[in-house]
Amino acid sequence: MLDFGQLRCFAAVAEELHFGRAAARLNMTQPPLSRQIQVLERVLDVQLLDRTSRSVRLTAAGRSFLPEALRILRLAETATHVTRQVAAGRAGVLKLGFTAASAYDFLPRLVIACRTAMPDVTLSLREMVTRDQVEAILSGQIDAGFIRLPVNYPELQTERALAEPLVVALPEAHPLVARSVLRLADLNDEAVIGYAPHEASYFHDLMIGLFSGAGARPRIVQQLTQIHSILALVRAGIGLALVPAAAESLRFVGVAFRPLDLAQPRPAELHLAWRRGSDVPLLASLRGLLREMP
């Protein structure tokens, strides 16, 4: 069986065409170097080198074998490097889930940060609602996901990745656009587009909790799932909406955004979730990167 040590010895002698120089290059003496070459020739059952007291030259078989030996050594070196990079969390493929709303601003920033800090890491991204992400994490289809809490699975660990304020989205012609900042009380009796209680339960519960805590009573006229669909109805003049600040990056023509003044801030939070005890080294690198992101 071929041995990497034998291949390295043969490559050094073949390139130097001198046992003394090859031995010095490999930091060894000539006798063990000669023995390694002899063992290799026995394994291959061919003569690789013509040796005399004055010269060393490759046989036809040796000339044919040299590029193959070098290729094997390069592959072994590459495999070693890649394996060490993966084990250290600096290379490999990281399979991540994300919610649609996180793609407006957070996800592009994360991808750019990953490409800069971890250029040898490939992100495999899948848009999924929180419920589907949890199932995919537990089944091993993805390594981690960016989800909305709460999730009651002891098998999962979570860490906050993002907290962004809510803003009010209004049709540009609405009278409240004249105000620079809005309060929840300003939305009393206003038509408001809300979130579906099951398909968008996180934002539904967040919005209802805010209105209830402030004693505000808007008129919920529609309940949708996706924020871009909600903004389309805002543009059509059907109502106002509470949306995460990143929704402004969608740049809907005809839609204005105003900050929301809350007595107690209640940001929209996004959490990284992964299976407890996961052995994916890249997760530690991702978590470190998230902590450094603005």
GUFIVEX-230147 format. One line per 2 residues: number of its first residue (from 1); their letters; for each residue z, x, y of C-alpha. Coordinates in Angstrom, 2 decimals, always signed. Each point is the difference from the previous one (the first is absolute). Layout:
REM GUFIVEX-230147
NUM = a = Z X Y ~ ... .
//
This chain:
REM GUFIVEX-230147
1 = ml = +0.00 +0.00 +0.00 ~ -0.87 +1.22 +3.48 .
3 = df = +2.88 +1.19 +2.13 ~ +0.03 +0.06 +3.82 .
5 = gq = +1.50 +3.49 -0.07 ~ -2.88 +1.25 -2.12 .
7 = lr = -2.51 -1.63 +2.34 ~ +1.61 +1.58 +3.06 .
9 = cf = -0.06 +3.42 -1.68 ~ -3.65 -0.36 -0.97 .
11 = aa = -1.00 -1.21 +3.49 ~ +1.76 +2.93 +1.66 .
13 = va = -1.66 +2.59 -2.26 ~ -3.39 -1.74 +0.28 .
15 = ee = +0.17 +0.05 +3.80 ~ +1.43 +3.50 +0.35 .
17 = lh = -1.89 +1.55 -2.97 ~ +2.93 +2.38 -0.21 .
19 = fg = +3.15 -0.46 -2.10 ~ +2.20 +2.06 +2.35 .
21 = ra = -0.92 -2.00 +3.09 ~ +0.24 -3.29 -1.89 .
23 = aa = +3.46 +0.91 -1.31 ~ +1.19 +0.90 +3.51 .
25 = rl = -1.43 -3.28 +1.33 ~ +1.94 -1.94 -2.64 .
27 = nm = +3.14 +2.10 +0.48 ~ +0.05 +1.13 -3.64 .
29 = tq = -0.75 +3.12 -2.04 ~ -3.26 +0.68 -1.81 .
31 = pp = +1.15 -0.30 -3.67 ~ +1.09 -3.69 +0.20 .
33 = ls = -3.12 -0.74 +2.06 ~ -2.21 +1.48 -2.72 .
35 = rq = +1.88 -1.99 -2.66 ~ -0.55 -3.27 +1.89 .
37 = iq = -3.74 +0.66 +0.15 ~ -0.10 +0.84 -3.71 .
39 = vl = +1.87 -3.21 -0.89 ~ -2.42 -2.02 +2.12 .
41 = er = -2.98 +1.59 -1.72 ~ +1.51 -0.85 -3.39 .
43 = vl = +0.59 -3.60 +1.04 ~ -3.60 -0.33 +1.21 .
45 = dv = -1.34 +2.15 -2.84 ~ -2.28 +1.86 +2.43 .
47 = ql = +0.05 +3.33 +1.83 ~ +0.37 -0.57 +3.72 .
49 = ld = +0.15 +3.60 +1.25 ~ -1.70 +3.27 -0.89 .
51 = rt = +2.60 +2.72 +0.48 ~ -0.49 +3.74 +0.13 .
53 = sr = +2.27 +2.74 +1.26 ~ -1.97 +0.01 +3.24 .
55 = sv = -1.09 -3.59 +0.61 ~ +0.54 -3.69 -0.65 .
57 = rl = -2.79 -2.53 +0.09 ~ -0.45 -3.63 -0.97 .
59 = ta = -1.96 -0.93 -3.07 ~ -2.45 -2.91 +0.15 .
61 = ag = +2.74 -2.21 -1.42 ~ +2.44 +1.34 +2.60 .
63 = rs = -2.41 -0.73 +2.84 ~ -0.42 -3.55 -1.29 .
65 = fl = +3.74 -0.53 -0.49 ~ +1.16 +1.34 +3.39 .
67 = pe = -1.03 -2.99 +2.19 ~ +1.51 -2.39 -2.56 .
69 = al = +3.25 +1.96 -0.07 ~ +0.16 +0.00 +3.82 .
71 = ri = -0.68 -3.76 +0.07 ~ +2.83 -0.66 -2.46 .
73 = lr = +2.38 +2.13 +2.07 ~ -0.99 -1.81 +3.21 .
75 = la = +0.54 -3.38 -1.66 ~ +3.40 +1.09 -1.25 .
77 = et = +0.95 +1.24 +3.46 ~ -1.20 -3.24 +1.62 .
79 = at = +1.85 -2.11 -2.56 ~ +3.18 +1.96 +0.59 .
81 = hv = -0.30 -0.34 +3.77 ~ -0.75 -3.72 -0.12 .
83 = tr = +2.84 -0.67 -2.44 ~ +2.47 +1.85 +2.21 .
85 = qv = -1.27 -1.85 +3.09 ~ +0.41 -3.35 -1.73 .
87 = aa = +3.48 +0.88 -1.24 ~ +0.97 +1.03 +3.55 .
89 = gr = -1.35 -3.26 +1.47 ~ -2.82 +1.70 +1.89 .
91 = ag = -3.02 -1.20 -2.01 ~ -1.16 -2.83 -2.22 .
93 = vl = -0.76 -3.70 +0.30 ~ +2.54 -2.40 +1.52 .
95 = kl = -0.61 -3.69 -0.73 ~ +1.35 -2.17 +2.81 .
97 = gf = +0.05 -3.71 +0.73 ~ +0.09 -1.41 +3.52 .
99 = ta = +0.13 -3.35 +1.73 ~ -2.88 -1.17 +2.17 .
101 = as = +2.00 +0.15 +3.23 ~ +1.04 +3.61 -0.60 .
103 = ay = -3.67 +0.99 +0.14 ~ -0.30 -0.86 +3.71 .
105 = df = +1.77 +3.12 +1.23 ~ +2.52 +1.49 -2.43 .
107 = lp = -2.32 +0.70 -2.92 ~ -2.66 +1.88 +2.02 .
109 = rl = +2.71 +2.17 +1.54 ~ +1.46 +0.68 -3.46 .
111 = vi = -3.37 +0.98 -1.45 ~ -0.67 +2.40 +2.89 .
113 = ac = +3.48 +1.53 -0.37 ~ -0.50 +0.43 -3.77 .
115 = rt = -3.37 +1.68 +0.46 ~ +1.54 +2.41 +2.48 .
117 = am = +3.23 +0.81 -1.83 ~ -1.23 -0.37 -3.60 .
119 = pd = -3.75 +0.74 -0.06 ~ -0.06 +0.33 -3.80 .
121 = vt = +1.43 -3.50 -0.52 ~ -2.32 -2.93 -0.64 .
123 = ls = +1.27 -3.46 +0.97 ~ -1.12 -2.88 -2.21 .
125 = lr = +0.66 -3.09 +2.13 ~ +0.19 -3.66 -1.04 .
127 = em = +0.54 -2.95 +2.34 ~ +2.51 -2.34 -1.66 .
129 = vt = +2.62 -2.53 +1.03 ~ +3.59 +1.05 -0.58 .
131 = rd = +0.42 -2.00 -3.20 ~ -3.06 +1.60 -1.59 .
133 = qv = +1.08 +3.46 +1.13 ~ +3.38 -0.39 -1.68 .
135 = ea = -1.67 -0.97 -3.28 ~ -2.44 +2.93 +0.31 .
137 = il = +2.83 +2.48 +0.64 ~ +2.03 -1.25 -2.95 .
139 = sg = -3.03 +0.12 -2.32 ~ -1.03 +3.48 +1.17 .
141 = qi = -3.32 -1.10 +1.54 ~ +1.04 +1.52 +3.34 .
143 = da = +2.56 +2.71 +0.79 ~ +1.49 -1.71 +3.05 .
145 = gf = -0.73 -2.71 +2.54 ~ +0.65 -1.01 +3.58 .
147 = ir = +1.67 -3.38 -0.29 ~ +1.99 -2.60 +1.89 .
149 = lp = +3.59 -0.63 -1.04 ~ +1.93 -1.52 -1.61 .
151 = vn = -0.85 +0.86 -3.60 ~ +2.72 -0.43 -2.58 .
153 = yp = -0.94 +2.47 -2.70 ~ +2.62 +2.59 -1.00 .
155 = el = -2.83 +2.11 -1.44 ~ -1.32 +0.64 +3.52 .
157 = qt = +1.14 +2.32 +2.75 ~ -1.03 -0.62 +3.58 .
159 = er = +0.03 +1.87 +3.29 ~ -0.97 -1.30 +3.43 .
161 = al = -3.35 +1.41 +1.10 ~ -0.66 -1.98 +3.18 .
163 = ae = +1.71 -2.32 +2.45 ~ -2.23 -1.53 +2.66 .
165 = pl = +0.82 -2.61 +2.63 ~ -1.44 -3.49 +0.03 .
167 = vv = -2.18 -1.10 +2.92 ~ -1.38 -3.34 +1.09 .
169 = al = -3.73 -0.60 -0.42 ~ -1.45 -2.53 +2.45 .
171 = pe = -3.42 -1.30 +1.01 ~ -1.01 +1.86 +3.14 .
173 = ah = -0.17 -3.26 +1.97 ~ +3.56 -1.05 -0.88 .
175 = pl = +2.40 -0.30 +2.98 ~ +2.60 +2.25 -1.67 .
177 = va = -2.42 +2.92 +0.24 ~ +1.08 +0.30 +3.65 .
179 = rs = +3.41 +1.24 -1.16 ~ +0.42 +3.66 -0.92 .
181 = vl = +2.74 -0.66 -2.57 ~ +0.80 -3.14 -1.97 .
183 = rl = +3.17 -1.40 -1.55 ~ +0.22 -2.28 -3.01 .
185 = ad = +1.22 -2.80 +2.26 ~ -3.37 +0.17 +1.79 .
187 = ln = -1.61 -1.28 -3.20 ~ +1.98 -3.26 -0.07 .
189 = de = -2.40 -2.89 -0.66 ~ -2.94 +2.42 -0.15 .
191 = av = -2.50 -0.28 -2.84 ~ +0.66 +2.98 -2.26 .
193 = ig = -1.97 +1.25 -2.99 ~ +2.44 +1.00 -2.70 .
195 = ya = -0.06 +1.69 -3.39 ~ -0.35 -1.61 -3.42 .
197 = ph = +3.49 -0.25 -1.55 ~ -1.05 +1.33 -3.41 .
199 = ea = -3.06 +2.24 +0.49 ~ +1.43 +1.60 +3.18 .
201 = sy = +3.69 -0.58 -0.62 ~ +1.19 +3.16 +1.80 .
203 = fh = -1.54 -0.89 +3.35 ~ +0.75 -3.71 -0.50 .
205 = dl = +3.71 +0.65 -0.51 ~ +0.12 +2.55 +2.83 .
207 = mi = -1.62 -2.38 +2.49 ~ +2.07 -3.04 -1.02 .
209 = gl = +3.17 +2.09 +0.18 ~ -0.82 +1.19 +3.51 .
211 = fs = -0.73 -3.50 +1.32 ~ +3.10 -1.42 -1.67 .
213 = ga = +2.25 +2.75 +1.34 ~ -1.30 -0.49 +3.53 .
215 = ga = +0.15 -3.80 -0.18 ~ -3.73 -0.16 +0.78 .
217 = rp = -2.06 -2.93 -1.29 ~ -3.74 +0.66 +0.07 .
219 = ri = -2.52 -2.28 -1.71 ~ -1.32 +1.67 -3.15 .
221 = vq = -3.59 -1.26 -0.17 ~ -1.46 +2.24 -2.74 .
223 = ql = +1.35 +2.32 -2.67 ~ -2.23 +2.84 -1.14 .
225 = tq = +0.28 +3.17 -2.09 ~ -2.00 +2.75 +1.70 .
227 = ih = +0.68 +1.21 +3.53 ~ -3.68 +0.39 +0.88 .
229 = si = -0.52 -3.67 -0.94 ~ +2.94 -0.97 +2.21 .
231 = la = -1.51 +1.93 +2.92 ~ -3.31 -1.81 -0.53 .
233 = lv = +1.80 -3.33 +0.49 ~ +1.82 +1.38 +3.05 .
235 = ra = -3.38 +0.94 +1.46 ~ -1.22 -3.55 -0.68 .
237 = gi = +2.89 -1.33 +2.10 ~ +1.80 -1.74 -2.88 .
239 = gl = +3.32 +1.65 +0.77 ~ +2.10 +3.11 +0.62 .
241 = al = +1.32 +2.34 -2.67 ~ +2.59 +2.67 -0.68 .
243 = vp = -1.68 +3.06 -1.51 ~ +0.92 +3.65 -0.56 .
245 = aa = -0.95 +2.26 +2.89 ~ -2.62 +1.78 -2.12 .
247 = ae = -2.09 -3.18 +0.10 ~ -1.02 +0.99 +3.53 .
249 = sl = -2.15 +2.74 -1.54 ~ -2.29 -2.72 -1.42 .
251 = rf = -1.18 -0.61 +3.59 ~ -0.80 -3.69 -0.37 .
253 = vg = -2.12 -1.09 +2.95 ~ +1.66 -2.88 +1.82 .
255 = va = +3.51 +0.81 -1.27 ~ +2.75 +1.42 +2.20 .
257 = fr = +3.26 +1.55 -1.19 ~ +3.37 +0.01 +1.71 .
259 = pl = +3.25 +1.79 -0.96 ~ +2.80 -2.16 -1.32 .
261 = dl = +3.44 +0.39 +1.56 ~ +2.60 -0.52 -2.73 .
263 = aq = +3.76 +0.07 +0.43 ~ +0.21 +1.81 -3.32 .
265 = pr = -3.15 +1.87 -1.11 ~ -1.47 -1.23 -3.29 .
267 = pa = -2.93 +2.29 -0.78 ~ -2.50 -0.61 -2.77 .
269 = el = +0.93 +2.54 -2.66 ~ -2.17 +1.67 -2.62 .
271 = hl = +1.67 +1.78 -2.93 ~ -1.24 +2.56 -2.47 .
273 = aw = +0.89 -1.11 -3.54 ~ -0.22 +2.00 -3.23 .
275 = rr = +1.35 -0.22 -3.52 ~ +3.51 +1.39 -0.37 .
277 = gs = -0.08 +3.33 -1.83 ~ -3.72 +0.53 +0.65 .
279 = dv = -1.18 +3.48 -0.98 ~ -2.94 +0.09 +2.46 .
281 = pl = +0.60 +3.18 +2.10 ~ -2.25 -1.26 +2.79 .
283 = la = +2.46 -2.78 +0.81 ~ +2.52 +2.48 +1.41 .
285 = sl = -2.73 +1.52 +2.16 ~ -1.06 -3.44 +1.21 .
287 = rg = +3.54 -0.96 +0.89 ~ +0.46 +3.23 +1.94 .
289 = ll = -3.24 -0.64 +1.87 ~ +1.04 -3.57 +0.87 .
291 = re = +3.23 +1.27 +1.55 ~ -2.00 +2.32 +2.26 .
293 = mp = -2.51 -2.60 +1.17 ~ +0.61 -1.42 +3.48 .
//
